[in-house]
Amino acid sequence: MTLPQAKSILSKDFRIGRASDRLFGSFVEHMGSVVYNGIYEPDHPTADEDGFRKDVLELVRELNLSVVRYPGGNFSSGFNWEDSVGPKGQRPVKLDLAWRQVEPNSFGLDEFMRWTRKVGADPIMTVNLGTRGIDEARNLLEYCNFPGGSQYSDLRRSHGVQDPYKIRTWCLGNELDGEWQIARKTADEYGRLACETAKAMKWVDPDIELVAVGSSARHMPTFPEWDRTVLMHTYEHVEQLSLHHYIGKRENDTPTFLAMPMEMEQQIKDVIATCDYVQSVKRSRKRMKLSFDEWNVWREPDVPYTPWQTGCPYDWVQFRMEDALVFGSALLSILRHADRIDIACQSLLVNTIPMILTNKGGAAWRNPTFYPFLHASRYGRGEVLRLETESPKYDTKLYTDVAKVDSVAVWNEEKGELTVFAVNRSEESIAYELDIRDFGGVSFAEHLVMNHERLDAVNTADNQGEVKPRTGGATTLDGGRAESVLPPYSWNVIRFNVK
């Protein structure tokens, strides 16, 4: 039986751009059990001297995260940062309106900074431009980045942190166009506030980078006009514009679900076009970069949520094999725009639509989405190549001309590695040819495959390896042409050594 055929041509000269190390980031918010009973559980058998779960630390280190965004998310629009520093016994217990939970503030700013250092990631801090504004933002920056000799830098030093944190990247609020957000703003209200906050913060520390809030989602009625208006106020004062996207299965239709990352890709293109329009209007030499600081697959939670608790699961989800394929395609959409996307944060890291799941007092394990991110973090750093690809296509009631093979190639010249990531969206195997003759001396390294006979397969605490990648995928190499077989509904990583 002849398999359907797909083909990609790779060339050193077909370059999109170098993938920023900051594309491989995640997000920790005070939401549900992300923090409490997720990364922080002082009574857990593996807890270290700071109360951090060491089993979670090990899994996070495996991902080699570059950046982690904190403390929100919606939580940040009602967050008083002063409540989260200093002696724990003196910190107030507050009601968080964003997620209707009790916030004890026993894990705060200083704990987060210790945690990021243990996992080896750089922090991205979000300031509250919902209920607060310029004063609180500049004071927080002073606490974090000023060496000493001022009110808030000396406050930090009194808390035992002598050296400044030197946090480089700051988000100027979160999703302030959304009616769900505490202290929602119009585009003009937010744009002016963000502009003036940016000016004040850069007077405190000129070396920081700032991210302005873009539209919360492509389906927002103000998209992309919100982005245009905000950029007209902030263009010369910020380095990135944010965008967020969550992909949820709307009905029992796998082909449509697997095609949904196409909407995410179109959103990226729309936001880039908006940025470039404002650049043209302003006659600016600056080319605005993007911060995709919230992205993920979304699925209905597996456990009920009880409000006004601490560490109660919220959107605690065991992702399925099917979700991992959509997640993988979303990753590829980000990589395909490496010339413009400078930051990307998977949302969220632990327990809420997560890559890592935990049980309170018990095990920690990898969701299936953990693996595509792991592979991209390991092998997706380098020059992203523009593929010339021919693939069979399919149509659904929502999408047309959906490529059955979704793929991206990354060439890491320094390491002598060439990697092709490929998702087979089809229910049948596909023969995939790679023409890599332009790379000269190439040898086959490995072909990793993740698939499962059931698309609804999940990983559990008792069966943590039900969905996981394996080596030994079917790839051969002859004369600069590689032939691979992509199994049905599979995530593939095909790697070559390049002399």
JOQUINOR-V370626 format. One record per backbone hydrogen bond with DSSP energy under -1.0 kcal/mol. NH is the residue of the N-H (numbers start at 1). CO is the residue of the C=O. E is the energy in kcal/mol with one decimal. If there is no record, write none. Layout:
BEGIN
{{NH;CO;E} {NH;CO;E}}
END
This chain:
BEGIN
{{6;431;-2.6} {7;390;-2.7} {8;433;-2.5} {9;388;-2.1} {10;435;-2.5} {15;13;-1.6} {16;384;-3.3} {17;384;-1.1} {19;382;-3.1} {23;20;-1.9} {24;21;-1.4} {25;344;-1.5} {26;67;-2.1} {28;69;-2.9} {30;71;-1.8} {31;29;-2.1} {34;31;-2.2} {37;40;-2.7} {38;35;-1.4} {39;34;-1.5} {40;35;-2.9} {41;51;-2.4} {44;41;-2.4} {47;44;-1.9} {48;52;-2.0} {51;48;-1.8} {53;39;-1.6} {57;53;-2.2} {58;54;-2.2} {59;55;-1.4} {60;56;-2.7} {61;57;-2.6} {62;58;-1.5} {63;59;-1.0} {64;61;-1.0} {66;24;-2.6} {68;122;-2.1} {69;26;-2.2} {70;124;-2.2} {76;73;-1.7} {77;74;-1.4} {78;75;-1.5} {83;80;-1.8} {84;81;-1.8} {90;87;-1.7} {91;88;-1.3} {94;103;-2.8} {96;101;-3.0} {101;96;-1.5} {102;309;-2.2} {103;94;-3.1} {112;108;-2.8} {113;109;-2.1} {114;110;-1.8} {115;111;-2.6} {116;112;-2.8} {117;113;-1.6} {118;114;-1.5} {119;115;-1.7} {120;116;-1.3} {121;116;-2.0} {122;66;-2.9} {124;68;-2.3} {125;169;-2.0} {126;70;-2.1} {127;171;-2.5} {131;77;-1.7} {137;133;-2.0} {138;134;-2.6} {139;135;-2.2} {140;136;-2.4} {141;137;-2.2} {142;138;-2.2} {143;139;-2.4} {144;140;-2.1} {145;141;-3.2} {146;142;-1.5} {154;150;-2.5} {155;151;-1.3} {156;152;-1.9} {157;153;-2.0} {158;154;-2.2} {159;156;-1.1} {160;157;-1.7} {161;156;-1.7} {165;144;-3.2} {170;209;-2.4} {171;125;-2.8} {172;211;-3.0} {173;171;-1.9} {178;175;-1.7} {181;178;-1.7} {185;176;-2.7} {190;186;-2.9} {191;187;-2.9} {192;188;-2.3} {193;189;-2.0} {194;190;-3.4} {195;191;-2.1} {196;192;-2.4} {197;193;-2.4} {198;194;-2.6} {199;195;-2.1} {200;196;-2.0} {201;197;-2.7} {202;198;-2.3} {203;199;-1.3} {204;200;-1.3} {205;201;-2.5} {208;205;-1.3} {209;168;-3.2} {211;170;-2.4} {212;240;-2.6} {220;217;-1.2} {223;220;-1.8} {226;222;-2.8} {228;224;-2.2} {229;225;-2.7} {230;226;-2.8} {231;227;-2.4} {232;228;-2.0} {233;229;-1.2} {234;230;-2.0} {235;231;-2.5} {237;234;-2.7} {238;234;-1.1} {239;210;-2.4} {240;210;-1.9} {241;289;-1.8} {242;212;-2.7} {243;291;-1.7} {245;294;-1.8} {247;296;-2.2} {253;251;-2.4} {257;253;-2.3} {258;254;-2.7} {260;257;-1.0} {262;259;-2.3} {263;260;-1.9} {265;261;-2.3} {266;262;-2.0} {267;263;-2.3} {268;264;-2.0} {269;265;-1.9} {270;266;-2.5} {271;267;-2.6} {272;268;-2.4} {273;269;-2.3} {274;270;-2.1} {275;271;-2.6} {276;272;-2.6} {277;273;-1.9} {278;274;-2.2} {279;275;-2.3} {280;276;-2.0} {281;277;-2.5} {282;278;-2.6} {284;279;-2.2} {289;239;-1.5} {290;340;-2.7} {291;241;-2.5} {292;343;-3.0} {293;291;-1.9} {296;245;-1.5} {298;247;-3.0} {302;316;-2.9} {308;100;-3.6} {321;457;-1.3} {322;455;-2.4} {324;320;-1.9} {325;321;-1.4} {326;322;-1.6} {327;323;-3.0} {328;324;-2.3} {329;325;-2.1} {330;326;-2.2} {331;327;-2.1} {332;328;-2.0} {333;329;-1.9} {334;330;-1.7} {335;331;-2.3} {336;332;-2.4} {337;334;-1.4} {338;335;-1.6} {340;337;-1.8} {341;337;-2.9} {342;290;-2.6} {343;290;-1.5} {344;22;-2.3} {345;292;-2.4} {346;25;-2.6} {347;295;-2.2} {349;27;-2.2} {351;356;-2.5} {353;315;-3.1} {355;349;-1.4} {356;349;-1.8} {357;365;-2.6} {359;363;-2.3} {362;359;-2.6} {365;357;-2.5} {367;355;-2.6} {370;367;-2.0} {371;368;-1.2} {373;369;-1.3} {374;370;-2.4} {375;371;-2.7} {376;372;-2.4} {377;373;-2.8} {378;374;-2.0} {379;375;-3.0} {380;376;-2.4} {383;411;-2.8} {384;17;-2.7} {385;409;-2.8} {386;14;-3.6} {388;9;-1.6} {390;7;-3.0} {394;402;-1.6} {396;399;-3.7} {402;394;-2.8} {404;392;-3.1} {406;423;-2.3} {408;421;-2.0} {410;419;-2.7} {411;383;-2.8} {412;417;-2.8} {416;412;-1.1} {417;412;-2.3} {418;496;-2.3} {419;410;-2.7} {420;494;-2.8} {421;408;-3.1} {422;492;-2.4} {423;406;-2.8} {424;490;-2.7} {425;404;-3.3} {430;486;-1.9} {431;4;-2.7} {432;484;-3.4} {433;6;-2.8} {434;482;-2.7} {435;8;-2.8} {436;480;-2.5} {439;436;-1.7} {440;437;-1.6} {442;440;-1.3} {443;497;-2.4} {445;495;-2.8} {446;495;-1.2} {448;493;-2.9} {449;470;-2.6} {450;491;-2.5} {457;454;-1.4} {460;463;-1.5} {466;463;-1.2} {470;449;-2.5} {473;447;-2.7} {475;473;-1.2} {476;483;-2.4} {478;481;-2.6} {481;478;-1.2} {482;434;-2.8} {483;476;-2.7} {484;432;-2.7} {485;474;-2.3} {486;430;-2.9} {489;426;-2.5} {491;450;-2.5} {492;422;-2.6} {493;448;-2.4} {494;420;-3.0} {495;446;-3.1} {496;418;-2.8} {497;443;-3.0} {498;416;-2.6} {499;441;-2.8}}
END
